[in-house]
Amino acid sequence: MDIEELKTEYIQLGGNEADVKDETDVDTIVFLCNLQKSIAELDSDSNDNSENQSDLDLISNLKAEQEALPYDSELWRMHQNAIRFHENKLRSQLGLQPKPFEVLDSDLSKLLQLDGNVIGQTCREFLHLRFPDDAPAQKAIEHRLTEMKNTIDIVKEQQLDKAAFDNYVDKSWESLKVVPVRYTEDSRGKLIRNPKFRQWYDSAKTLQQKLNGRIHYLEKMEDEGQQDVDRREKLFKVKKELDQLLEQQGVTK
């Protein structure tokens, strides 16, 4: 879609033609289109008869809905932008400057993609242009970018090593089922700690920690709608049996 088609889409979504008439930056227009789509969806969900409501009524309804949402979540920000949209209409009528819109995760994701999933020049230019004199706001958005980048890195890493990790779990667990004796005799017949048991314990704790981390990650992904229940349950079964084995050996800590 070229820049003129994006401008047309923005206007069709209910945007003001003056907002994009002289705009030459594609990313800015894409941002405005996404924002307008969010506003339209929220307005539609708020009240099917919203056209008959005043901006003050819509603001009141949206704020009531927003109170039930987790603060600073993506849906909370979308509601905040819809509120700002109607507030700015009223501010414009009073001759006041508009309030800035919230930056959505979907927009930050596009910035990261443009920079190759690093916080590079495009991201930093956006921060300086959007918040030229607001260092705390820049820092807050950069923090969100960092969290998003870390999540992308984790997902990428998990995708790359999924098969390798599962293979490691299978082999490690099979070997750990054979538990060496804790004590043995030296050449003089003296009872000493068996070094093989210490190696077994270290391997068991390493597997336990890795399982805990991977299961936590899979649960987090499920909360975000990315389900891999069969794999999580398989890993949890191994973890449960490993925990029981460590408990039997009296080395749970």
KESE-916570 format. One line per field, with one value per residue (C-alpha): residue number from 1; chain; residue in one letter; x, y, z. Coordinates in steps of 0.25 Angstrom, whole numbers. Layout:
BEGIN
mardren	[NUM/...] $
nuvo	[A/...] $
drendren	[A/...] $
xx	[X/...] $
yy	[Y/...] $
zz	[Z/...] $
This chain:
BEGIN
mardren	[1/2/3/4/5/6/7/8/9/10/11/12/13/14/15/16/17/18/19/20/21/22/23/24/25/26/27/28/29/30/31/32/33/34/35/36/37/38/39/40/41/42/43/44/45/46/47/48/49/50/51/52/53/54/55/56/57/58/59/60/61/62/63/64/65/66/67/68/69/70/71/72/73/74/75/76/77/78/79/80/81/82/83/84/85/86/87/88/89/90/91/92/93/94/95/96/97/98/99/100/101/102/103/104/105/106/107/108/109/110/111/112/113/114/115/116/117/118/119/120/121/122/123/124/125/126/127/128/129/130/131/132/133/134/135/136/137/138/139/140/141/142/143/144/145/146/147/148/149/150/151/152/153/154/155/156/157/158/159/160/161/162/163/164/165/166/167/168/169/170/171/172/173/174/175/176/177/178/179/180/181/182/183/184/185/186/187/188/189/190/191/192/193/194/195/196/197/198/199/200/201/202/203/204/205/206/207/208/209/210/211/212/213/214/215/216/217/218/219/220/221/222/223/224/225/226/227/228/229/230/231/232/233/234/235/236/237/238/239/240/241/242/243/244/245/246/247/248/249/250/251/252/253] $
nuvo	[A/A/A/A/A/A/A/A/A/A/A/A/A/A/A/A/A/A/A/A/A/A/A/A/A/A/A/A/A/A/A/A/A/A/A/A/A/A/A/A/A/A/A/A/A/A/A/A/A/A/A/A/A/A/A/A/A/A/A/A/A/A/A/A/A/A/A/A/A/A/A/A/A/A/A/A/A/A/A/A/A/A/A/A/A/A/A/A/A/A/A/A/A/A/A/A/A/A/A/A/A/A/A/A/A/A/A/A/A/A/A/A/A/A/A/A/A/A/A/A/A/A/A/A/A/A/A/A/A/A/A/A/A/A/A/A/A/A/A/A/A/A/A/A/A/A/A/A/A/A/A/A/A/A/A/A/A/A/A/A/A/A/A/A/A/A/A/A/A/A/A/A/A/A/A/A/A/A/A/A/A/A/A/A/A/A/A/A/A/A/A/A/A/A/A/A/A/A/A/A/A/A/A/A/A/A/A/A/A/A/A/A/A/A/A/A/A/A/A/A/A/A/A/A/A/A/A/A/A/A/A/A/A/A/A/A/A/A/A/A/A/A/A/A/A/A/A/A/A/A/A/A/A] $
drendren	[M/D/I/E/E/L/K/T/E/Y/I/Q/L/G/G/N/E/A/D/V/K/D/E/T/D/V/D/T/I/V/F/L/C/N/L/Q/K/S/I/A/E/L/D/S/D/S/N/D/N/S/E/N/Q/S/D/L/D/L/I/S/N/L/K/A/E/Q/E/A/L/P/Y/D/S/E/L/W/R/M/H/Q/N/A/I/R/F/H/E/N/K/L/R/S/Q/L/G/L/Q/P/K/P/F/E/V/L/D/S/D/L/S/K/L/L/Q/L/D/G/N/V/I/G/Q/T/C/R/E/F/L/H/L/R/F/P/D/D/A/P/A/Q/K/A/I/E/H/R/L/T/E/M/K/N/T/I/D/I/V/K/E/Q/Q/L/D/K/A/A/F/D/N/Y/V/D/K/S/W/E/S/L/K/V/V/P/V/R/Y/T/E/D/S/R/G/K/L/I/R/N/P/K/F/R/Q/W/Y/D/S/A/K/T/L/Q/Q/K/L/N/G/R/I/H/Y/L/E/K/M/E/D/E/G/Q/Q/D/V/D/R/R/E/K/L/F/K/V/K/K/E/L/D/Q/L/L/E/Q/Q/G/V/T/K] $
xx	[0/6/6/-7/-14/-11/-16/-29/-30/-28/-39/-48/-46/-51/-38/-36/-31/-23/-15/-9/-10/5/10/21/26/20/22/15/2/3/3/-9/-17/-15/-19/-31/-35/-33/-42/-53/-53/-54/-65/-72/-71/-74/-88/-95/-102/-90/-93/-104/-95/-87/-72/-74/-83/-73/-61/-69/-73/-59/-53/-62/-58/-43/-44/-46/-34/-20/-13/-3/-7/-9/-24/-23/-14/-24/-36/-27/-25/-40/-42/-31/-38/-51/-44/-36/-48/-53/-40/-39/-53/-47/-35/-26/-14/-17/-12/-2/-7/-1/9/4/12/8/15/27/28/28/40/48/45/50/63/65/60/70/68/75/74/59/55/63/59/45/47/54/43/31/37/47/47/42/54/45/35/47/53/39/37/51/49/37/45/55/45/39/53/56/43/46/60/54/44/54/64/52/49/63/66/53/57/71/65/55/66/74/63/60/75/77/65/68/82/78/69/81/85/100/102/105/117/127/140/154/166/168/154/150/136/136/127/125/129/119/108/112/112/99/93/99/93/80/79/83/72/62/66/65/51/46/50/44/31/30/32/22/12/15/12/-1/-5/-2/-10/1/-2/7/0/4/19/17/10/21/32/24/23/38/40/30/37/51/46/41/54/62/53/55/70/69/75/63/71] $
yy	[0/13/26/32/19/20/34/30/19/28/38/26/22/35/43/57/60/71/62/54/64/69/57/49/39/26/21/33/30/15/20/29/18/8/18/22/7/5/18/13/-1/4/14/3/-6/5/8/4/17/25/35/40/42/55/54/56/44/36/40/36/22/20/24/14/3/7/6/-9/-11/-14/0/3/-10/-10/-9/1/10/8/13/24/28/28/37/46/46/52/61/67/70/78/84/88/95/103/107/98/90/75/64/54/40/28/19/5/-7/-10/3/0/-14/-8/1/-11/-18/-6/-6/-21/-24/-15/-2/6/19/18/16/27/37/33/36/49/54/49/54/65/71/60/51/42/39/35/26/20/16/12/2/-3/-5/-12/-22/-24/-27/-37/-44/-45/-50/-61/-65/-66/-74/-83/-86/-89/-98/-105/-118/-118/-115/-126/-136/-131/-133/-147/-152/-145/-151/-165/-164/-158/-170/-178/-172/-175/-179/-167/-173/-183/-189/-184/-193/-194/-198/-184/-179/-167/-158/-164/-153/-159/-156/-141/-141/-147/-137/-125/-131/-133/-119/-113/-120/-116/-101/-102/-109/-98/-87/-94/-97/-83/-78/-87/-83/-68/-71/-78/-65/-57/-67/-75/-89/-101/-109/-123/-119/-112/-124/-133/-125/-123/-138/-140/-128/-135/-148/-142/-134/-147/-154/-143/-143/-158/-156/-145/-134/-125/-112] $
zz	[0/-4/4/-4/-1/14/14/8/18/29/24/22/36/41/42/39/24/30/39/27/15/16/23/15/25/23/37/43/34/38/52/50/43/54/64/57/56/71/73/64/70/84/80/74/86/96/91/78/78/80/69/78/90/93/94/109/110/102/111/123/117/113/126/133/124/126/142/140/132/137/138/126/119/104/105/115/106/94/103/108/93/90/102/97/84/89/99/88/80/92/94/80/81/93/86/94/90/88/98/93/90/97/89/87/87/73/69/77/70/57/61/66/53/45/54/52/66/73/79/68/61/57/71/76/66/69/84/82/72/80/94/90/104/113/117/127/116/107/117/120/105/104/116/108/96/104/110/96/90/102/99/84/87/97/87/76/85/90/76/72/84/86/80/86/100/99/95/107/116/111/112/125/132/127/132/146/148/152/165/170/184/193/201/196/202/198/196/211/214/219/217/208/200/186/176/166/175/175/160/160/169/161/148/155/161/147/140/151/149/134/135/145/136/123/130/135/121/115/126/122/108/111/118/106/97/91/96/96/107/103/104/117/123/118/125/137/138/137/148/157/156/158/170/176/173/180/192/193/193/204/195/192/195] $
